[in-house]
Amino acid sequence: MDGNEKAQHNRDAFQLERLILFTDAVFAIAITLLVIELKVPELEHRTEREAWHGFLQLIPKLGSVNSDW
C-alpha cells in the first residue's frame, strides 16, 4: 500500500467513525425525548396497592427504552 492509498484508507476510516458517532448521538437524543414523555404516577392520596399498580405500569415503558438503548 503506497502513501496515497494509506491516506485514503485513513480518511475513509475516519469518515466511518464520524458516521457511527453521529448515529449514536441521534439515537441517544431520540431515546431521551421518549423518556421525557413518561408520566410518573402521583403517589399522593393513594393506597399502597394503587401506588404499586402505577409503578408496575412504568415497567413496560422502561423495558422498551432499555431494549432500544
N, CA, C and O atoms as a printed pandas DataFrame, in Angstrom:
     atom_number atom_name residue_name chain_id  residue_number  x_coord  y_coord  z_coord
0              1         N          MET        A               1    0.858   -1.168    0.000
1              2        CA          MET        A               1    0.000    0.000    0.000
2              3         C          MET        A               1    0.907    1.235    0.000
3              4         O          MET        A               1    1.740    1.392    0.893
4              5         N          ASP        A               2    0.749    2.104   -0.992
5              6        CA          ASP        A               2    1.595    3.298   -1.024
6              7         C          ASP        A               2    0.974    4.408   -0.174
7              8         O          ASP        A               2   -0.075    4.216    0.441
8              9         N          GLY        A               3    1.624    5.558   -0.145
9             10        CA          GLY        A               3    1.191    6.659    0.720
10            11         C          GLY        A               3   -0.197    7.165    0.426
11            12         O          GLY        A               3   -0.953    7.460    1.351
12            13         N          ASN        A               4   -0.561    7.277   -0.863
13            14        CA          ASN        A               4   -1.885    7.785   -1.235
14            15         C          ASN        A               4   -2.992    6.821   -0.819
15            16         O          ASN        A               4   -4.033    7.244   -0.316
16            17         N          GLU        A               5   -2.769    5.545   -1.027
17            18        CA          GLU        A               5   -3.777    4.547   -0.648
18            19         C          GLU        A               5   -3.948    4.509    0.867
19            20         O          GLU        A               5   -5.062    4.371    1.371
20            21         N          LYS        A               6   -2.848    4.631    1.580
21            22        CA          LYS        A               6   -2.918    4.613    3.047
22            23         C          LYS        A               6   -3.660    5.843    3.561
23            24         O          LYS        A               6   -4.462    5.742    4.489
24            25         N          ALA        A               7   -3.397    7.002    2.962
25            26        CA          ALA        A               7   -4.090    8.230    3.361
26            27         C          ALA        A               7   -5.586    8.114    3.067
27            28         O          ALA        A               7   -6.416    8.531    3.874
28            29         N          GLN        A               8   -5.926    7.545    1.903
29            30        CA          GLN        A               8   -7.345    7.371    1.555
30            31         C          GLN        A               8   -8.020    6.410    2.523
31            32         O          GLN        A               8   -9.155    6.646    2.937
32            33         N          HIS        A               9   -7.336    5.330    2.889
33            34        CA          HIS        A               9   -7.885    4.370    3.844
34            35         C          HIS        A               9   -8.126    5.033    5.203
35            36         O          HIS        A               9   -9.169    4.822    5.822
36            37         N          ASN        A              10   -7.170    5.828    5.663
37            38        CA          ASN        A              10   -7.326    6.529    6.940
38            39         C          ASN        A              10   -8.484    7.519    6.882
39            40         O          ASN        A              10   -9.231    7.655    7.850
40            41         N          ARG        A              11   -8.637    8.205    5.764
41            42        CA          ARG        A              11   -9.729    9.171    5.610
42            43         C          ARG        A              11  -11.077    8.444    5.614
43            44         O          ARG        A              11  -12.032    8.899    6.243
44            45         N          ASP        A              12  -11.147    7.311    4.908
45            46        CA          ASP        A              12  -12.388    6.529    4.883
46            47         C          ASP        A              12  -12.733    6.002    6.275
47            48         O          ASP        A              12  -13.896    6.031    6.679
48            49         N          ALA        A              13  -11.734    5.526    7.005
49            50        CA          ALA        A              13  -11.973    5.023    8.362
50            51         C          ALA        A              13  -12.452    6.152    9.260
51            52         O          ALA        A              13  -13.332    5.944   10.096
52            53         N          PHE        A              14  -11.890    7.342    9.103
53            54        CA          PHE        A              14  -12.300    8.496    9.900
54            55         C          PHE        A              14  -13.742    8.876    9.586
55            56         O          PHE        A              14  -14.516    9.165   10.499
56            57         N          GLN        A              15  -14.112    8.879    8.309
57            58        CA          GLN        A              15  -15.478    9.219    7.921
58            59         C          GLN        A              15  -16.475    8.198    8.475
59            60         O          GLN        A              15  -17.563    8.568    8.915
60            61         N          LEU        A              16  -16.105    6.918    8.455
61            62        CA          LEU        A              16  -16.975    5.888    9.009
62            63         C          LEU        A              16  -17.149    6.096   10.513
63            64         O          LEU        A              16  -18.255    5.958   11.034
64            65         N          GLU        A              17  -16.079    6.420   11.200
65            66        CA          GLU        A              17  -16.153    6.665   12.644
66            67         C          GLU        A              17  -17.057    7.865   12.945
67            68         O          GLU        A              17  -17.831    7.845   13.902
68            69         N          ARG        A              18  -16.952    8.895   12.127
69            70        CA          ARG        A              18  -17.819   10.069   12.312
70            71         C          ARG        A              18  -19.284    9.701   12.121
71            72         O          ARG        A              18  -20.146   10.165   12.868
72            73         N          LEU        A              19  -19.568    8.870   11.124
73            74        CA          LEU        A              19  -20.943    8.444   10.872
74            75         C          LEU        A              19  -21.480    7.625   12.039
75            76         O          LEU        A              19  -22.629    7.803   12.445
76            77         N          ILE        A              20  -20.673    6.744   12.571
77            78        CA          ILE        A              20  -21.087    5.925   13.709
78            79         C          ILE        A              20  -21.375    6.802   14.922
79            80         O          ILE        A              20  -22.389    6.614   15.595
80            81         N          LEU        A              21  -20.504    7.749   15.203
81            82        CA          LEU        A              21  -20.720    8.644   16.346
82            83         C          LEU        A              21  -21.964    9.505   16.151
83            84         O          LEU        A              21  -22.697    9.756   17.108
84            85         N          PHE        A              22  -22.211    9.960   14.923
85            86        CA          PHE        A              22  -23.395   10.765   14.650
86            87         C          PHE        A              22  -24.670    9.965   14.873
87            88         O          PHE        A              22  -25.609   10.459   15.498
88            89         N          THR        A              23  -24.716    8.725   14.366
89            90        CA          THR        A              23  -25.922    7.916   14.547
90            91         C          THR        A              23  -26.138    7.571   16.016
91            92         O          THR        A              23  -27.281    7.508   16.471
92            93         N          ASP        A              24  -25.066    7.348   16.763
93            94        CA          ASP        A              24  -25.208    7.120   18.200
94            95         C          ASP        A              24  -25.831    8.337   18.882
95            96         O          ASP        A              24  -26.692    8.198   19.750
96            97         N          ALA        A              25  -25.391    9.524   18.484
97            98        CA          ALA        A              25  -25.937   10.750   19.069
98            99         C          ALA        A              25  -27.413   10.917   18.719
99           100         O          ALA        A              25  -28.206   11.329   19.566
100          101         N          VAL        A              26  -27.787   10.605   17.489
101          102        CA          VAL        A              26  -29.187   10.726   17.077
102          103         C          VAL        A              26  -30.065    9.770   17.884
103          104         O          VAL        A              26  -31.137   10.157   18.348
104          105         N          PHE        A              27  -29.618    8.527   18.054
105          106        CA          PHE        A              27  -30.395    7.573   18.846
106          107         C          PHE        A              27  -30.475    8.012   20.309
107          108         O          PHE        A              27  -31.525    7.860   20.934
108          109         N          ALA        A              28  -29.404    8.546   20.860
109          110        CA          ALA        A              28  -29.422    8.996   22.245
110          111         C          ALA        A              28  -30.428   10.132   22.428
111          112         O          ALA        A              28  -31.164   10.154   23.415
112          113         N          ILE        A              29  -30.466   11.062   21.497
113          114        CA          ILE        A              29  -31.423   12.168   21.586
114          115         C          ILE        A              29  -32.847   11.655   21.442
115          116         O          ILE        A              29  -33.735   12.083   22.179
116          117         N          ALA        A              30  -33.076   10.743   20.501
117          118        CA          ALA        A              30  -34.429   10.206   20.291
118          119         C          ALA        A              30  -34.920    9.464   21.522
119          120         O          ALA        A              30  -36.072    9.629   21.923
120          121         N          ILE        A              31  -34.075    8.660   22.120
121          122        CA          ILE        A              31  -34.481    7.908   23.311
122          123         C          ILE        A              31  -34.717    8.855   24.482
123          124         O          ILE        A              31  -35.632    8.647   25.278
124          125         N          THR        A              32  -33.889    9.897   24.587
125          126        CA          THR        A              32  -34.097   10.887   25.642
126          127         C          THR        A              32  -35.454   11.552   25.484
127          128         O          THR        A              32  -36.161   11.751   26.472
128          129         N          LEU        A              33  -35.828   11.896   24.270
129          130        CA          LEU        A              33  -37.133   12.506   24.040
130          131         C          LEU        A              33  -38.264   11.542   24.371
131          132         O          LEU        A              33  -39.318   11.971   24.843
132          133         N          LEU        A              34  -38.070   10.265   24.135
133          134        CA          LEU        A              34  -39.094    9.282   24.503
134          135         C          LEU        A              34  -39.239    9.192   26.020
135          136         O          LEU        A              34  -40.353    9.065   26.530
136          137         N          VAL        A              35  -38.139    9.255   26.732
137          138        CA          VAL        A              35  -38.184    9.148   28.193
138          139         C          VAL        A              35  -38.865   10.363   28.795
139          140         O          VAL        A              35  -39.563   10.242   29.801
140          141         N          ILE        A              36  -38.676   11.525   28.199
141          142        CA          ILE        A              36  -39.294   12.743   28.723
142          143         C          ILE        A              36  -40.812   12.605   28.737
143          144         O          ILE        A              36  -41.476   13.208   29.580
144          145         N          GLU        A              37  -41.364   11.831   27.830
145          146        CA          GLU        A              37  -42.810   11.668   27.739
146          147         C          GLU        A              37  -43.395   10.738   28.803
147          148         O          GLU        A              37  -44.616   10.659   28.942
148          149         N          LEU        A              38  -42.546   10.035   29.554
149          150        CA          LEU        A              38  -43.061    9.137   30.587
150          151         C          LEU        A              38  -43.726    9.945   31.688
151          152         O          LEU        A              38  -43.170   10.932   32.170
152          153         N          LYS        A              39  -44.880    9.535   32.068
153          154        CA          LYS        A              39  -45.603   10.195   33.143
154          155         C          LYS        A              39  -45.451    9.360   34.419
155          156         O          LYS        A              39  -45.839    8.192   34.464
156          157         N          VAL        A              40  -44.888    9.975   35.437
157          158        CA          VAL        A              40  -44.737    9.293   36.715
158          159         C          VAL        A              40  -46.043    9.451   37.473
159          160         O          VAL        A              40  -46.535   10.570   37.624
160          161         N          PRO        A              41  -46.613    8.358   37.951
161          162        CA          PRO        A              41  -47.898    8.465   38.645
162          163         C          PRO        A              41  -47.757    9.226   39.961
163          164         O          PRO        A              41  -46.749    9.110   40.658
164          165         N          GLU        A              42  -48.778    9.999   40.283
165          166        CA          GLU        A              42  -48.787   10.723   41.550
166          167         C          GLU        A              42  -49.059    9.741   42.677
167          168         O          GLU        A              42  -49.910    8.859   42.559
168          169         N          LEU        A              43  -48.334    9.902   43.759
169          170        CA          LEU        A              43  -48.496    8.981   44.878
170          171         C          LEU        A              43  -49.292    9.590   46.028
171          172         O          LEU        A              43  -49.545    8.920   47.029
172          173         N          GLU        A              44  -49.686   10.846   45.894
173          174        CA          GLU        A              44  -50.450   11.490   46.962
174          175         C          GLU        A              44  -51.875   10.940   47.002
175          176         O          GLU        A              44  -52.499   10.716   45.964
176          177         N          HIS        A              45  -52.368   10.731   48.199
177          178        CA          HIS        A              45  -53.745   10.296   48.433
178          179         C          HIS        A              45  -54.078    8.987   47.732
179          180         O          HIS        A              45  -55.207    8.787   47.285
180          181         N          ARG        A              46  -53.120    8.118   47.638
181          182        CA          ARG        A              46  -53.360    6.808   47.045
182          183         C          ARG        A              46  -53.091    5.735   48.081
183          184         O          ARG        A              46  -52.337    5.926   49.035
184          185         N          THR        A              47  -53.718    4.629   47.865
185          186        CA          THR        A              47  -53.412    3.491   48.715
186          187         C          THR        A              47  -52.129    2.852   48.207
187          188         O          THR        A              47  -51.670    3.142   47.103
188          189         N          GLU        A              48  -51.561    1.985   49.021
189          190        CA          GLU        A              48  -50.322    1.328   48.610
190          191         C          GLU        A              48  -50.544    0.471   47.366
191          192         O          GLU        A              48  -49.678    0.390   46.495
192          193         N          ARG        A              49  -51.703   -0.161   47.293
193          194        CA          ARG        A              49  -51.996   -1.000   46.124
194          195         C          ARG        A              49  -52.061   -0.164   44.845
195          196         O          ARG        A              49  -51.535   -0.576   43.811
196          197         N          GLU        A              50  -52.699    0.999   44.908
197          198        CA          GLU        A              50  -52.766    1.868   43.731
198          199         C          GLU        A              50  -51.386    2.385   43.342
199          200         O          GLU        A              50  -51.083    2.529   42.158
200          201         N          ALA        A              51  -50.558    2.660   44.332
201          202        CA          ALA        A              51  -49.199    3.128   44.055
202          203         C          ALA        A              51  -48.407    2.035   43.331
203          204         O          ALA        A              51  -47.701    2.320   42.365
204          205         N          TRP        A              52  -48.522    0.799   43.791
205          206        CA          TRP        A              52  -47.815   -0.308   43.125
206          207         C          TRP        A              52  -48.342   -0.517   41.711
207          208         O          TRP        A              52  -47.578   -0.813   40.793
208          209         N          HIS        A              53  -49.638   -0.364   41.544
209          210        CA          HIS        A              53  -50.222   -0.527   40.210
210          211         C          HIS        A              53  -49.629    0.512   39.254
211          212         O          HIS        A              53  -49.273    0.179   38.123
212          213         N          GLY        A              54  -49.522    1.755   39.697
213          214        CA          GLY        A              54  -48.939    2.795   38.864
214          215         C          GLY        A              54  -47.475    2.526   38.565
215          216         O          GLY        A              54  -47.010    2.758   37.449
216          217         N          PHE        A              55  -46.748    2.036   39.563
217          218        CA          PHE        A              55  -45.335    1.720   39.358
218          219         C          PHE        A              55  -45.172    0.583   38.363
219          220         O          PHE        A              55  -44.289    0.631   37.506
220          221         N          LEU        A              56  -46.010   -0.433   38.467
221          222        CA          LEU        A              56  -45.911   -1.578   37.566
222          223         C          LEU        A              56  -46.250   -1.193   36.122
223          224         O          LEU        A              56  -45.792   -1.840   35.180
224          225         N          GLN        A              57  -47.048   -0.145   35.955
225          226        CA          GLN        A              57  -47.345    0.320   34.599
226          227         C          GLN        A              57  -46.121    0.942   33.940
227          228         O          GLN        A              57  -46.045    0.986   32.712
228          229         N          LEU        A              58  -45.161    1.424   34.727
229          230        CA          LEU        A              58  -43.957    2.027   34.164
230          231         C          LEU        A              58  -42.963    0.980   33.651
231          232         O          LEU        A              58  -42.145    1.287   32.784
232          233         N          ILE        A              59  -43.022   -0.237   34.166
233          234        CA          ILE        A              59  -42.032   -1.257   33.830
234          235         C          ILE        A              59  -41.989   -1.557   32.329
235          236         O          ILE        A              59  -40.890   -1.613   31.777
236          237         N          PRO        A              60  -43.112   -1.751   31.636
237          238        CA          PRO        A              60  -43.009   -1.998   30.187
238          239         C          PRO        A              60  -42.409   -0.815   29.428
239          240         O          PRO        A              60  -41.668   -1.009   28.464
240          241         N          LYS        A              61  -42.722    0.400   29.855
241          242        CA          LYS        A              61  -42.161    1.577   29.189
242          243         C          LYS        A              61  -40.652    1.624   29.380
243          244         O          LYS        A              61  -39.908    1.873   28.431
244          245         N          LEU        A              62  -40.203    1.386   30.600
245          246        CA          LEU        A              62  -38.771    1.393   30.863
246          247         C          LEU        A              62  -38.079    0.241   30.137
247          248         O          LEU        A              62  -36.952    0.391   29.667
248          249         N          GLY        A              63  -38.745   -0.901   30.046
249          250        CA          GLY        A              63  -38.189   -2.022   29.301
250          251         C          GLY        A              63  -38.048   -1.702   27.818
251          252         O          GLY        A              63  -37.079   -2.106   27.175
252          253         N          SER        A              64  -39.023   -0.973   27.280
253          254        CA          SER        A              64  -38.960   -0.570   25.876
254          255         C          SER        A              64  -37.763    0.355   25.628
255          256         O          SER        A              64  -37.032    0.184   24.653
256          257         N          VAL        A              65  -37.572    1.316   26.502
257          258        CA          VAL        A              65  -36.436    2.222   26.366
258          259         C          VAL        A              65  -35.135    1.449   26.510
259          260         O          VAL        A              65  -34.182    1.697   25.773
260          261         N          ASN        A              66  -35.088    0.519   27.451
261          262        CA          ASN        A              66  -33.881   -0.265   27.676
262          263         C          ASN        A              66  -33.554   -1.123   26.444
263          264         O          ASN        A              66  -32.390   -1.230   26.056
264          265         N          SER        A              67  -34.554   -1.720   25.845
265          266        CA          SER        A              67  -34.281   -2.562   24.670
266          267         C          SER        A              67  -33.840   -1.714   23.484
267          268         O          SER        A              67  -33.024   -2.169   22.682
268          269         N          ASP        A              68  -34.354   -0.498   23.352
269          270        CA          ASP        A              68  -33.932    0.392   22.269
270          271         C          ASP        A              68  -32.512    0.873   22.487
271          272         O          ASP        A              68  -31.752    1.064   21.537
272          273         N          TRP        A              69  -32.169    1.063   23.732
273          274        CA          TRP        A              69  -30.833    1.567   24.041
274          275         C          TRP        A              69  -29.819    0.534   23.699
275          276         O          TRP        A              69  -28.623    0.758   23.883
